[in-house]
């Protein structure tokens, strides 16, 4: 049986423009529900959204641990914020800041992971109500960060 090439119309229907995800909230029992979209670091670089002063950090993040790019953690966090800003559709990052709210480390990491790899990358960060029988020792967070 001959395989058929996937059409552009089929691709458009397969790839959602945005998704609603539920993350760890700002308070213990209230999730943070937001609308996000995929946003690749390489697209931010090629679109000129990453300033030259942060290119080494972007290169290091793009290439991974083996990168020889000279970047510090502050620069890498600034690049991460640019990607999260692009990926967060509602509420917008600027709206959160105007309201005096800052995303938590877990929220930032989850949105960044989603932007790069989609919903499967976010699963370790998804909001889960407190469960006394849950024996999560944080390994999922380490795995997601690698």
N, CA, C and O atoms as CSV, one atom per row, in Angstrom:
chain,resi,resn,atom,element,x,y,z
A,1,UNK,N,N,0.834,-1.181,0.000
A,1,UNK,CA,C,0.000,0.000,0.000
A,1,UNK,C,C,0.882,1.249,0.000
A,1,UNK,O,O,1.763,1.399,0.846
A,2,UNK,N,N,0.637,2.129,-0.945
A,2,UNK,CA,C,1.426,3.349,-1.073
A,2,UNK,C,C,1.025,4.361,-0.008
A,2,UNK,O,O,-0.156,4.551,0.284
A,3,UNK,N,N,2.017,4.993,0.554
A,3,UNK,CA,C,1.757,6.027,1.560
A,3,UNK,C,C,1.462,7.342,0.871
A,3,UNK,O,O,2.048,7.665,-0.162
A,4,UNK,N,N,0.536,8.104,1.461
A,4,UNK,CA,C,0.184,9.413,0.926
A,4,UNK,C,C,0.859,10.498,1.752
A,4,UNK,O,O,0.964,10.398,2.975
A,5,UNK,N,N,1.305,11.514,1.073
A,5,UNK,CA,C,1.913,12.655,1.739
A,5,UNK,C,C,0.826,13.407,2.502
A,5,UNK,O,O,-0.271,13.629,1.990
A,6,UNK,N,N,1.149,13.788,3.719
A,6,UNK,CA,C,0.222,14.567,4.531
A,6,UNK,C,C,0.070,15.949,3.914
A,6,UNK,O,O,1.059,16.612,3.602
A,7,UNK,N,N,-1.164,16.373,3.741
A,7,UNK,CA,C,-1.414,17.681,3.137
A,7,UNK,C,C,-1.263,18.795,4.175
A,7,UNK,O,O,-1.293,18.552,5.382
A,8,UNK,N,N,-1.104,19.994,3.686
A,8,UNK,CA,C,-1.016,21.160,4.560
A,8,UNK,C,C,-2.300,21.300,5.372
A,8,UNK,O,O,-2.245,21.603,6.563
A,9,UNK,N,N,-3.433,21.088,4.755
A,9,UNK,CA,C,-4.713,21.187,5.470
A,9,UNK,C,C,-4.785,20.168,6.605
A,9,UNK,O,O,-5.272,20.486,7.690
A,10,UNK,N,N,-4.306,18.947,6.367
A,10,UNK,CA,C,-4.292,17.931,7.425
A,10,UNK,C,C,-3.374,18.362,8.557
A,10,UNK,O,O,-3.714,18.195,9.728
A,11,UNK,N,N,-2.228,18.906,8.225
A,11,UNK,CA,C,-1.294,19.377,9.248
A,11,UNK,C,C,-1.894,20.493,10.086
A,11,UNK,O,O,-1.743,20.507,11.307
A,12,UNK,N,N,-2.571,21.423,9.438
A,12,UNK,CA,C,-3.196,22.530,10.158
A,12,UNK,C,C,-4.209,22.020,11.173
A,12,UNK,O,O,-4.342,22.584,12.259
A,13,UNK,N,N,-4.918,20.960,10.824
A,13,UNK,CA,C,-5.932,20.422,11.732
A,13,UNK,C,C,-5.314,19.588,12.848
A,13,UNK,O,O,-5.896,19.469,13.926
A,14,UNK,N,N,-4.143,19.010,12.601
A,14,UNK,CA,C,-3.485,18.162,13.603
A,14,UNK,C,C,-2.805,18.974,14.701
A,14,UNK,O,O,-2.727,18.538,15.850
A,15,UNK,N,N,-2.317,20.147,14.339
A,15,UNK,CA,C,-1.529,20.947,15.277
A,15,UNK,C,C,-2.400,22.062,15.844
A,15,UNK,O,O,-2.785,22.980,15.120
A,16,UNK,N,N,-2.711,21.986,17.138
A,16,UNK,CA,C,-3.529,23.055,17.721
A,16,UNK,C,C,-2.717,24.353,17.802
A,16,UNK,O,O,-1.514,24.338,18.063
A,17,UNK,N,N,-3.401,25.463,17.573
A,17,UNK,CA,C,-2.726,26.756,17.671
A,17,UNK,C,C,-2.403,27.092,19.127
A,17,UNK,O,O,-1.328,27.608,19.430
A,18,UNK,N,N,-3.337,26.795,20.016
A,18,UNK,CA,C,-3.112,27.003,21.445
A,18,UNK,C,C,-3.742,25.854,22.217
A,18,UNK,O,O,-4.564,25.105,21.690
A,19,UNK,N,N,-3.342,25.732,23.472
A,19,UNK,CA,C,-3.930,24.748,24.374
A,19,UNK,C,C,-4.150,25.407,25.729
A,19,UNK,O,O,-3.432,26.328,26.118
A,20,UNK,N,N,-5.143,24.920,26.424
A,20,UNK,CA,C,-5.385,25.344,27.802
A,20,UNK,C,C,-4.732,24.294,28.697
A,20,UNK,O,O,-5.033,23.105,28.594
A,21,UNK,N,N,-3.842,24.738,29.570
A,21,UNK,CA,C,-3.186,23.805,30.485
A,21,UNK,C,C,-3.402,24.256,31.921
A,21,UNK,O,O,-3.644,25.433,32.191
A,22,UNK,N,N,-3.311,23.326,32.810
A,22,UNK,CA,C,-3.490,23.584,34.242
A,22,UNK,C,C,-2.164,23.319,34.931
A,22,UNK,O,O,-1.633,22.210,34.878
A,23,UNK,N,N,-1.639,24.346,35.574
A,23,UNK,CA,C,-0.352,24.251,36.255
A,23,UNK,C,C,-0.516,24.447,37.751
A,23,UNK,O,O,-1.590,24.794,38.244
A,24,UNK,N,N,0.563,24.218,38.446
A,24,UNK,CA,C,0.623,24.546,39.869
A,24,UNK,C,C,0.211,25.996,40.032
A,24,UNK,O,O,0.639,26.859,39.266
A,25,UNK,N,N,-0.612,26.262,41.020
A,25,UNK,CA,C,-1.131,27.603,41.200
A,25,UNK,C,C,-0.242,28.507,42.021
A,25,UNK,O,O,0.849,28.128,42.448
A,26,UNK,N,N,-0.735,29.706,42.229
A,26,UNK,CA,C,-0.040,30.669,43.075
A,26,UNK,C,C,-0.310,30.378,44.546
A,26,UNK,O,O,0.440,30.800,45.426
A,27,UNK,N,N,-1.404,29.644,44.796
A,27,UNK,CA,C,-1.711,29.170,46.135
A,27,UNK,C,C,-1.741,27.648,46.092
A,27,UNK,O,O,-1.803,27.051,45.017
A,28,UNK,N,N,-1.697,27.039,47.236
A,28,UNK,CA,C,-1.540,25.587,47.324
A,28,UNK,C,C,-2.643,24.780,46.643
A,28,UNK,O,O,-2.347,23.794,45.969
A,29,UNK,N,N,-3.889,25.168,46.799
A,29,UNK,CA,C,-4.982,24.342,46.287
A,29,UNK,C,C,-5.703,24.911,45.070
A,29,UNK,O,O,-6.708,24.351,44.632
A,30,UNK,N,N,-5.212,25.994,44.529
A,30,UNK,CA,C,-5.870,26.624,43.385
A,30,UNK,C,C,-4.947,26.563,42.177
A,30,UNK,O,O,-3.882,27.180,42.193
A,31,UNK,N,N,-5.329,25.832,41.122
A,31,UNK,CA,C,-4.450,25.719,39.955
A,31,UNK,C,C,-4.380,27.023,39.168
A,31,UNK,O,O,-5.261,27.877,39.269
A,32,UNK,N,N,-3.336,27.153,38.399
A,32,UNK,CA,C,-3.183,28.259,37.459
A,32,UNK,C,C,-3.504,27.690,36.078
A,32,UNK,O,O,-2.753,26.872,35.546
A,33,UNK,N,N,-4.612,28.122,35.510
A,33,UNK,CA,C,-5.038,27.662,34.194
A,33,UNK,C,C,-4.691,28.756,33.196
A,33,UNK,O,O,-5.071,29.914,33.368
A,34,UNK,N,N,-3.971,28.378,32.161
A,34,UNK,CA,C,-3.541,29.375,31.184
A,34,UNK,C,C,-3.615,28.809,29.772
A,34,UNK,O,O,-3.690,27.599,29.562
A,35,UNK,N,N,-3.592,29.716,28.826
A,35,UNK,CA,C,-3.586,29.331,27.415
A,35,UNK,C,C,-2.177,29.542,26.886
A,35,UNK,O,O,-1.600,30.616,27.049
A,36,UNK,N,N,-1.631,28.523,26.256
A,36,UNK,CA,C,-0.257,28.569,25.754
A,36,UNK,C,C,-0.208,28.111,24.305
A,36,UNK,O,O,-1.130,27.477,23.791
A,37,UNK,N,N,0.892,28.453,23.677
A,37,UNK,CA,C,1.131,27.975,22.325
A,37,UNK,C,C,2.582,27.529,22.220
A,37,UNK,O,O,3.434,27.939,23.009
A,38,UNK,N,N,2.843,26.694,21.246
A,38,UNK,CA,C,4.214,26.241,21.010
A,38,UNK,C,C,5.025,27.419,20.484
A,38,UNK,O,O,4.533,28.223,19.692
A,39,UNK,N,N,6.241,27.506,20.924
A,39,UNK,CA,C,7.130,28.586,20.516
A,39,UNK,C,C,8.553,28.071,20.668
A,39,UNK,O,O,9.028,27.873,21.786
A,40,UNK,N,N,9.215,27.860,19.577
A,40,UNK,CA,C,10.554,27.285,19.636
A,40,UNK,C,C,11.619,28.347,19.854
A,40,UNK,O,O,11.507,29.470,19.362
A,41,UNK,N,N,12.636,27.982,20.587
A,41,UNK,CA,C,13.768,28.867,20.832
A,41,UNK,C,C,14.412,29.250,19.502
A,41,UNK,O,O,14.790,30.406,19.309
A,42,UNK,N,N,14.539,28.309,18.601
A,42,UNK,CA,C,15.159,28.607,17.309
A,42,UNK,C,C,14.361,29.658,16.539
A,42,UNK,O,O,14.937,30.475,15.819
A,43,UNK,N,N,13.013,29.635,16.693
A,43,UNK,CA,C,12.189,30.631,16.019
A,43,UNK,C,C,12.397,32.013,16.626
A,43,UNK,O,O,12.424,33.016,15.913
A,44,UNK,N,N,12.545,32.058,17.952
A,44,UNK,CA,C,12.805,33.336,18.617
A,44,UNK,C,C,14.150,33.900,18.167
A,44,UNK,O,O,14.300,35.109,17.994
A,45,UNK,N,N,15.121,33.015,17.979
A,45,UNK,CA,C,16.448,33.456,17.534
A,45,UNK,C,C,16.368,33.991,16.113
A,45,UNK,O,O,16.848,35.089,15.829
A,46,UNK,N,N,15.764,33.217,15.221
A,46,UNK,CA,C,15.717,33.632,13.817
A,46,UNK,C,C,14.803,34.832,13.592
A,46,UNK,O,O,15.004,35.583,12.638
A,47,UNK,N,N,13.802,35.027,14.454
A,47,UNK,CA,C,12.900,36.172,14.321
A,47,UNK,C,C,13.488,37.440,14.936
A,47,UNK,O,O,12.878,38.507,14.863
A,48,UNK,N,N,14.662,37.329,15.538
A,48,UNK,CA,C,15.308,38.500,16.119
A,48,UNK,C,C,14.743,38.894,17.475
A,48,UNK,O,O,14.966,40.015,17.933
A,49,UNK,N,N,14.014,37.990,18.127
A,49,UNK,CA,C,13.447,38.296,19.447
A,49,UNK,C,C,14.489,38.190,20.552
A,49,UNK,O,O,14.281,38.698,21.654
A,50,UNK,N,N,15.601,37.537,20.269
A,50,UNK,CA,C,16.679,37.400,21.248
A,50,UNK,C,C,17.728,38.460,20.926
A,50,UNK,O,O,18.323,38.425,19.849
A,51,UNK,N,N,17.966,39.400,21.838
A,51,UNK,CA,C,18.971,40.432,21.562
A,51,UNK,C,C,20.379,39.833,21.485
A,51,UNK,O,O,20.647,38.778,22.060
A,52,UNK,N,N,21.253,40.507,20.783
A,52,UNK,CA,C,22.628,40.024,20.616
A,52,UNK,C,C,23.304,39.739,21.950
A,52,UNK,O,O,24.091,38.798,22.060
A,53,UNK,N,N,23.004,40.539,22.956
A,53,UNK,CA,C,23.634,40.352,24.270
A,53,UNK,C,C,23.258,39.020,24.911
A,53,UNK,O,O,23.925,38.567,25.842
A,54,UNK,N,N,22.180,38.386,24.411
A,54,UNK,CA,C,21.737,37.112,24.984
A,54,UNK,C,C,21.942,35.932,24.028
A,54,UNK,O,O,21.498,34.821,24.317
A,55,UNK,N,N,22.609,36.164,22.897
A,55,UNK,CA,C,22.779,35.102,21.913
A,55,UNK,C,C,23.609,33.933,22.444
A,55,UNK,O,O,23.317,32.782,22.121
A,56,UNK,N,N,24.625,34.202,23.240
A,56,UNK,CA,C,25.428,33.101,23.788
A,56,UNK,C,C,24.563,32.231,24.694
A,56,UNK,O,O,24.683,31.006,24.677
A,57,UNK,N,N,23.699,32.853,25.478
A,57,UNK,CA,C,22.799,32.095,26.347
A,57,UNK,C,C,21.808,31.291,25.518
A,57,UNK,O,O,21.540,30.129,25.826
A,58,UNK,N,N,21.266,31.893,24.475
A,58,UNK,CA,C,20.334,31.178,23.610
A,58,UNK,C,C,21.027,30.001,22.937
A,58,UNK,O,O,20.462,28.913,22.827
A,59,UNK,N,N,22.251,30.231,22.492
A,59,UNK,CA,C,23.019,29.158,21.855
A,59,UNK,C,C,23.254,28.017,22.838
A,59,UNK,O,O,23.106,26.847,22.485
A,60,UNK,N,N,23.613,28.355,24.050
A,60,UNK,CA,C,23.877,27.321,25.072
A,60,UNK,C,C,22.599,26.526,25.358
A,60,UNK,O,O,22.649,25.303,25.493
A,61,UNK,N,N,21.459,27.212,25.451
A,61,UNK,CA,C,20.196,26.533,25.716
A,61,UNK,C,C,19.796,25.653,24.532
A,61,UNK,O,O,19.259,24.560,24.713
A,62,UNK,N,N,20.059,26.133,23.338
A,62,UNK,CA,C,19.685,25.403,22.129
A,62,UNK,C,C,20.571,24.170,21.943
A,62,UNK,O,O,20.083,23.100,21.580
A,63,UNK,N,N,21.864,24.320,22.190
A,63,UNK,CA,C,22.804,23.221,21.976
A,63,UNK,C,C,22.869,22.261,23.154
A,63,UNK,O,O,23.262,21.107,22.986
A,64,UNK,N,N,22.496,22.711,24.326
A,64,UNK,CA,C,22.510,21.834,25.488
A,64,UNK,C,C,23.826,21.876,26.243
A,64,UNK,O,O,24.633,22.789,26.072
A,65,UNK,N,N,24.023,20.874,27.075
A,65,UNK,CA,C,25.161,20.814,27.989
A,65,UNK,C,C,26.501,20.853,27.260
A,65,UNK,O,O,27.471,21.398,27.786
A,66,UNK,N,N,26.567,20.290,26.075
A,66,UNK,CA,C,27.836,20.211,25.351
A,66,UNK,C,C,28.249,21.533,24.699
A,66,UNK,O,O,29.328,21.623,24.115
A,67,UNK,N,N,27.413,22.538,24.794
A,67,UNK,CA,C,27.701,23.823,24.155
A,67,UNK,C,C,28.926,24.483,24.764
A,67,UNK,O,O,29.166,24.399,25.968
A,68,UNK,N,N,29.686,25.133,23.917
A,68,UNK,CA,C,30.856,25.882,24.380
A,68,UNK,C,C,30.549,27.369,24.536
A,68,UNK,O,O,31.429,28.164,24.865
A,69,UNK,N,N,29.294,27.734,24.296
A,69,UNK,CA,C,28.906,29.142,24.403
A,69,UNK,C,C,29.091,29.607,25.841
A,69,UNK,O,O,28.787,28.882,26.789
A,70,UNK,N,N,29.592,30.825,25.985
A,70,UNK,CA,C,29.852,31.390,27.302
A,70,UNK,C,C,28.646,32.219,27.735
A,70,UNK,O,O,28.450,33.337,27.257
A,71,UNK,N,N,27.840,31.666,28.642
A,71,UNK,CA,C,26.652,32.370,29.118
A,71,UNK,C,C,26.471,32.106,30.600
A,71,UNK,O,O,26.798,31.028,31.097
A,72,UNK,N,N,25.947,33.100,31.301
A,72,UNK,CA,C,25.685,32.897,32.722
A,72,UNK,C,C,24.199,32.594,32.940
A,72,UNK,O,O,23.388,32.724,32.023
A,73,UNK,N,N,23.866,32.201,34.131
A,73,UNK,CA,C,22.494,31.787,34.453
A,73,UNK,C,C,21.514,32.947,34.287
A,73,UNK,O,O,20.382,32.740,33.852
A,74,UNK,N,N,21.933,34.154,34.626
A,74,UNK,CA,C,21.046,35.319,34.475
A,74,UNK,C,C,20.646,35.495,33.013
A,74,UNK,O,O,19.476,35.734,32.714
A,75,UNK,N,N,21.594,35.380,32.118
A,75,UNK,CA,C,21.299,35.507,30.694
A,75,UNK,C,C,20.382,34.378,30.223
A,75,UNK,O,O,19.468,34.606,29.430
A,76,UNK,N,N,20.624,33.180,30.707
A,76,UNK,CA,C,19.791,32.043,30.306
A,76,UNK,C,C,18.353,32.227,30.798
A,76,UNK,O,O,17.407,31.875,30.095
A,77,UNK,N,N,18.187,32.782,32.010
A,77,UNK,CA,C,16.846,33.051,32.525
A,77,UNK,C,C,16.152,34.145,31.712
A,77,UNK,O,O,14.938,34.095,31.514
A,78,UNK,N,N,16.908,35.121,31.245
A,78,UNK,CA,C,16.328,36.174,30.401
A,78,UNK,C,C,15.832,35.587,29.083
A,78,UNK,O,O,14.766,35.968,28.601
A,79,UNK,N,N,16.589,34.672,28.499
A,79,UNK,CA,C,16.154,34.006,27.264
A,79,UNK,C,C,14.909,33.176,27.540
A,79,UNK,O,O,13.963,33.178,26.752
A,80,UNK,N,N,14.917,32.473,28.654
A,80,UNK,CA,C,13.750,31.668,29.037
A,80,UNK,C,C,12.506,32.545,29.148
A,80,UNK,O,O,11.428,32.154,28.701
A,81,UNK,N,N,12.653,33.719,29.738
A,81,UNK,CA,C,11.520,34.627,29.888
A,81,UNK,C,C,11.001,35.108,28.530
A,81,UNK,O,O,9.795,35.283,28.361
A,82,UNK,N,N,11.881,35.320,27.579
A,82,UNK,CA,C,11.468,35.728,26.233
A,82,UNK,C,C,10.613,34.633,25.592
A,82,UNK,O,O,9.582,34.916,24.981
A,83,UNK,N,N,11.048,33.393,25.738
A,83,UNK,CA,C,10.296,32.268,25.165
A,83,UNK,C,C,8.958,32.110,25.877
A,83,UNK,O,O,7.934,31.899,25.226
A,84,UNK,N,N,8.954,32.210,27.205
A,84,UNK,CA,C,7.709,32.096,27.973
A,84,UNK,C,C,6.759,33.233,27.601
A,84,UNK,O,O,5.556,33.013,27.457
A,85,UNK,N,N,7.281,34.427,27.447
A,85,UNK,CA,C,6.458,35.574,27.054
A,85,UNK,C,C,5.773,35.312,25.714
A,85,UNK,O,O,4.605,35.658,25.533
A,86,UNK,N,N,6.489,34.709,24.788
A,86,UNK,CA,C,5.933,34.397,23.477
A,86,UNK,C,C,4.916,33.252,23.556
A,86,UNK,O,O,3.931,33.248,22.819
A,87,UNK,N,N,5.150,32.294,24.438
A,87,UNK,CA,C,4.290,31.108,24.525
A,87,UNK,C,C,3.007,31.354,25.319
A,87,UNK,O,O,1.985,30.726,25.043
A,88,UNK,N,N,3.043,32.246,26.287
A,88,UNK,CA,C,1.890,32.486,27.159
A,88,UNK,C,C,0.903,33.422,26.460
A,88,UNK,O,O,1.167,34.612,26.284
A,89,UNK,N,N,-0.236,32.858,26.069
A,89,UNK,CA,C,-1.245,33.608,25.311
A,89,UNK,C,C,-2.202,34.333,26.246
A,89,UNK,O,O,-2.482,35.518,26.063
A,90,UNK,N,N,-2.703,33.613,27.252
A,90,UNK,CA,C,-3.655,34.223,28.199
A,90,UNK,C,C,-3.528,33.546,29.552
A,90,UNK,O,O,-3.611,32.320,29.632
A,91,UNK,N,N,-3.332,34.296,30.595
A,91,UNK,CA,C,-3.060,35.726,30.559
A,91,UNK,C,C,-1.655,35.958,30.012
A,91,UNK,O,O,-0.796,35.080,30.091
A,92,UNK,N,N,-1.431,37.125,29.466
A,92,UNK,CA,C,-0.111,37.473,28.954
A,92,UNK,C,C,0.836,37.727,30.125
A,92,UNK,O,O,0.411,38.134,31.206
A,93,UNK,N,N,2.106,37.485,29.897
A,93,UNK,CA,C,3.106,37.709,30.931
A,93,UNK,C,C,3.088,39.168,31.378
A,93,UNK,O,O,3.231,39.454,32.567
A,94,UNK,N,N,2.916,40.081,30.445
A,94,UNK,CA,C,2.870,41.504,30.790
A,94,UNK,C,C,1.676,41.818,31.694
A,94,UNK,O,O,1.777,42.658,32.589
A,95,UNK,N,N,0.549,41.146,31.461
A,95,UNK,CA,C,-0.635,41.355,32.305
A,95,UNK,C,C,-0.382,40.864,33.723
A,95,UNK,O,O,-0.798,41.504,34.688
A,96,UNK,N,N,0.296,39.737,33.852
A,96,UNK,CA,C,0.637,39.230,35.188
A,96,UNK,C,C,1.532,40.226,35.914
A,96,UNK,O,O,1.312,40.530,37.086
A,97,UNK,N,N,2.535,40.727,35.216
A,97,UNK,CA,C,3.466,41.680,35.829
A,97,UNK,C,C,2.758,42.969,36.232
A,97,UNK,O,O,3.016,43.519,37.303
A,98,UNK,N,N,1.857,43.450,35.361
A,98,UNK,CA,C,1.095,44.661,35.684
A,98,UNK,C,C,0.246,44.459,36.937
A,98,UNK,O,O,-0.002,45.407,37.682
A,99,UNK,N,N,-0.200,43.224,37.169
A,99,UNK,CA,C,-1.005,42.913,38.348
A,99,UNK,C,C,-0.133,42.635,39.572
A,99,UNK,O,O,-0.644,42.312,40.645
A,100,UNK,N,N,1.183,42.763,39.407
A,100,UNK,CA,C,2.096,42.537,40.523
A,100,UNK,C,C,2.361,41.070,40.792
A,100,UNK,O,O,2.767,40.710,41.897
A,101,UNK,N,N,2.137,40.210,39.794
A,101,UNK,CA,C,2.345,38.769,39.949
A,101,UNK,C,C,3.564,38.309,39.164
A,101,UNK,O,O,3.812,38.772,38.051
A,102,UNK,N,N,4.302,37.417,39.742
A,102,UNK,CA,C,5.448,36.797,39.075
A,102,UNK,C,C,5.177,35.304,38.988
A,102,UNK,O,O,4.695,34.701,39.947
A,103,UNK,N,N,5.482,34.703,37.843
A,103,UNK,CA,C,5.336,33.264,37.714
A,103,UNK,C,C,6.324,32.576,38.647
A,103,UNK,O,O,7.433,33.067,38.862
A,104,UNK,N,N,5.918,31.445,39.195
A,104,UNK,CA,C,6.824,30.660,40.039
A,104,UNK,C,C,7.843,29.958,39.151
A,104,UNK,O,O,7.687,29.911,37.931
A,105,UNK,N,N,8.875,29.422,39.763
A,105,UNK,CA,C,9.886,28.671,39.006
A,105,UNK,C,C,9.241,27.507,38.261
A,105,UNK,O,O,9.541,27.272,37.090
A,106,UNK,N,N,8.355,26.778,38.941
A,106,UNK,CA,C,7.683,25.643,38.303
A,106,UNK,C,C,6.813,26.084,37.140
A,106,UNK,O,O,6.795,25.426,36.100
A,107,UNK,N,N,6.095,27.181,37.297
A,107,UNK,CA,C,5.241,27.681,36.220
A,107,UNK,C,C,6.089,28.094,35.015
A,107,UNK,O,O,5.768,27.742,33.880
A,108,UNK,N,N,7.170,28.838,35.261
A,108,UNK,CA,C,8.064,29.260,34.179
A,108,UNK,C,C,8.647,28.039,33.466
A,108,UNK,O,O,8.648,27.968,32.237
A,109,UNK,N,N,9.140,27.090,34.246
A,109,UNK,CA,C,9.747,25.892,33.663
A,109,UNK,C,C,8.738,25.099,32.848
A,109,UNK,O,O,9.060,24.595,31.772
A,110,UNK,N,N,7.525,24.990,33.359
A,110,UNK,CA,C,6.490,24.227,32.656
A,110,UNK,C,C,6.119,24.899,31.333
A,110,UNK,O,O,5.980,24.222,30.314
A,111,UNK,N,N,5.961,26.203,31.341
A,111,UNK,CA,C,5.597,26.914,30.118
A,111,UNK,C,C,6.741,26.858,29.117
A,111,UNK,O,O,6.512,26.682,27.920
A,112,UNK,N,N,7.963,27.006,29.596
A,112,UNK,CA,C,9.128,26.904,28.719
A,112,UNK,C,C,9.208,25.507,28.107
A,112,UNK,O,O,9.444,25.366,26.907
A,113,UNK,N,N,9.012,24.481,28.926
A,113,UNK,CA,C,9.046,23.105,28.421
A,113,UNK,C,C,7.946,22.877,27.398
A,113,UNK,O,O,8.171,22.242,26.368
A,114,UNK,N,N,6.761,23.395,27.682
A,114,UNK,CA,C,5.654,23.267,26.725
A,114,UNK,C,C,6.026,23.956,25.409
A,114,UNK,O,O,5.823,23.393,24.333
A,115,UNK,N,N,6.560,25.152,25.495
A,115,UNK,CA,C,6.905,25.910,24.293
A,115,UNK,C,C,7.882,25.137,23.421
A,115,UNK,O,O,7.806,25.185,22.193
A,116,UNK,N,N,8.792,24.428,24.060
A,116,UNK,CA,C,9.820,23.706,23.325
A,116,UNK,C,C,9.367,22.335,22.821
A,116,UNK,O,O,9.709,21.932,21.710
A,117,UNK,N,N,8.597,21.621,23.646
A,117,UNK,CA,C,8.325,20.222,23.314
A,117,UNK,C,C,6.866,19.817,23.366
A,117,UNK,O,O,6.548,18.668,23.056
A,118,UNK,N,N,5.980,20.697,23.738
A,118,UNK,CA,C,4.561,20.362,23.751
A,118,UNK,C,C,4.077,19.810,25.069
A,118,UNK,O,O,4.795,19.822,26.068
A,119,UNK,N,N,2.847,19.326,25.060
A,119,UNK,CA,C,2.146,18.951,26.285
A,119,UNK,C,C,2.833,17.821,27.051
A,119,UNK,O,O,2.763,17.805,28.280
A,120,UNK,N,N,3.486,16.888,26.387
A,120,UNK,CA,C,4.152,15.787,27.093
A,120,UNK,C,C,5.250,16.306,28.009
A,120,UNK,O,O,5.498,15.732,29.070
A,121,UNK,N,N,5.901,17.374,27.610
A,121,UNK,CA,C,6.970,17.946,28.430
A,121,UNK,C,C,6.437,18.607,29.692
A,121,UNK,O,O,7.174,18.773,30.664
A,122,UNK,N,N,5.170,18.983,29.686
A,122,UNK,CA,C,4.576,19.696,30.814
A,122,UNK,C,C,4.024,18.736,31.863
A,122,UNK,O,O,3.819,19.141,33.008
A,123,UNK,N,N,3.782,17.508,31.515
A,123,UNK,CA,C,3.124,16.580,32.427
A,123,UNK,C,C,3.740,16.520,33.821
A,123,UNK,O,O,2.993,16.451,34.797
A,124,UNK,N,N,5.071,16.543,33.966
A,124,UNK,CA,C,5.611,16.537,35.332
A,124,UNK,C,C,5.238,17.775,36.139
A,124,UNK,O,O,5.297,17.744,37.368
A,125,UNK,N,N,4.854,18.864,35.473
A,125,UNK,CA,C,4.547,20.119,36.152
A,125,UNK,C,C,3.052,20.314,36.389
A,125,UNK,O,O,2.657,21.217,37.128
A,126,UNK,N,N,2.216,19.478,35.771
A,126,UNK,CA,C,0.782,19.702,35.831
A,126,UNK,C,C,0.294,19.710,37.268
A,126,UNK,O,O,0.787,18.975,38.123
A,127,UNK,N,N,-0.685,20.559,37.503
A,127,UNK,CA,C,-1.264,20.708,38.832
A,127,UNK,C,C,-1.905,19.403,39.276
A,127,UNK,O,O,-2.673,18.789,38.536
A,128,UNK,N,N,-1.583,18.996,40.474
A,128,UNK,CA,C,-2.210,17.818,41.068
A,128,UNK,C,C,-2.602,18.198,42.492
A,128,UNK,O,O,-1.770,18.713,43.239
A,129,UNK,N,N,-3.856,17.953,42.884
A,129,UNK,CA,C,-4.244,18.252,44.259
A,129,UNK,C,C,-3.393,17.457,45.242
A,129,UNK,O,O,-2.907,16.372,44.923
A,130,UNK,N,N,-3.222,17.997,46.417
A,130,UNK,CA,C,-2.439,17.312,47.442
A,130,UNK,C,C,-3.012,15.936,47.718
A,130,UNK,O,O,-4.213,15.782,47.936
A,131,UNK,N,N,-2.140,14.937,47.708
A,131,UNK,CA,C,-2.542,13.548,47.958
A,131,UNK,C,C,-1.577,12.982,48.988
A,131,UNK,O,O,-0.390,12.834,48.698
A,132,UNK,N,N,-2.051,12.668,50.164
A,132,UNK,CA,C,-1.154,12.179,51.198
A,132,UNK,C,C,-0.464,10.868,50.825
A,132,UNK,O,O,0.597,10.556,51.365
A,133,UNK,N,N,-1.050,10.100,49.910
A,133,UNK,CA,C,-0.447,8.834,49.504
A,133,UNK,C,C,0.551,9.006,48.370
A,133,UNK,O,O,1.216,8.049,47.974
A,134,UNK,N,N,0.659,10.219,47.847
A,134,UNK,CA,C,1.560,10.481,46.734
A,134,UNK,C,C,2.989,10.495,47.253
A,134,UNK,O,O,3.325,11.265,48.153
A,135,UNK,N,N,3.816,9.651,46.687
A,135,UNK,CA,C,5.199,9.554,47.151
A,135,UNK,C,C,6.162,10.222,46.183
A,135,UNK,O,O,7.300,9.776,46.033
A,136,UNK,N,N,5.724,11.274,45.534
A,136,UNK,CA,C,6.582,11.995,44.592
A,136,UNK,C,C,7.753,12.598,45.353
A,136,UNK,O,O,7.580,13.395,46.276
A,137,UNK,N,N,8.941,12.196,44.942
A,137,UNK,CA,C,10.132,12.691,45.622
A,137,UNK,C,C,10.877,13.746,44.819
A,137,UNK,O,O,12.021,14.076,45.132
A,138,UNK,N,N,10.219,14.285,43.766
A,138,UNK,CA,C,10.833,15.333,42.976
A,138,UNK,C,C,11.616,14.833,41.776
A,138,UNK,O,O,12.145,15.642,41.013
A,139,UNK,N,N,11.706,13.524,41.589
A,139,UNK,CA,C,12.465,12.993,40.448
A,139,UNK,C,C,11.919,13.486,39.119
A,139,UNK,O,O,12.685,13.725,38.186
A,140,UNK,N,N,10.589,13.644,39.022
A,140,UNK,CA,C,9.987,14.098,37.761
A,140,UNK,C,C,10.487,15.495,37.408
A,140,UNK,O,O,10.699,15.795,36.233
A,141,UNK,N,N,10.677,16.343,38.399
A,141,UNK,CA,C,11.154,17.700,38.152
A,141,UNK,C,C,12.582,17.655,37.607
A,141,UNK,O,O,12.913,18.383,36.671
A,142,UNK,N,N,13.432,16.795,38.194
A,142,UNK,CA,C,14.802,16.689,37.717
A,142,UNK,C,C,14.829,16.163,36.295
A,142,UNK,O,O,15.584,16.664,35.461
A,143,UNK,N,N,14.002,15.145,36.004
A,143,UNK,CA,C,13.950,14.580,34.659
A,143,UNK,C,C,13.509,15.618,33.660
A,143,UNK,O,O,14.069,15.690,32.566
A,144,UNK,N,N,12.512,16.432,34.002
A,144,UNK,CA,C,11.977,17.440,33.083
A,144,UNK,C,C,13.014,18.517,32.813
A,144,UNK,O,O,13.055,19.078,31.718
A,145,UNK,N,N,13.849,18.810,33.797
A,145,UNK,CA,C,14.811,19.876,33.652
A,145,UNK,C,C,16.010,19.477,32.813
A,145,UNK,O,O,16.746,20.340,32.335
A,146,UNK,N,N,16.214,18.189,32.630
A,146,UNK,CA,C,17.396,17.737,31.892
A,146,UNK,C,C,17.239,17.842,30.408
A,146,UNK,O,O,18.157,17.496,29.665
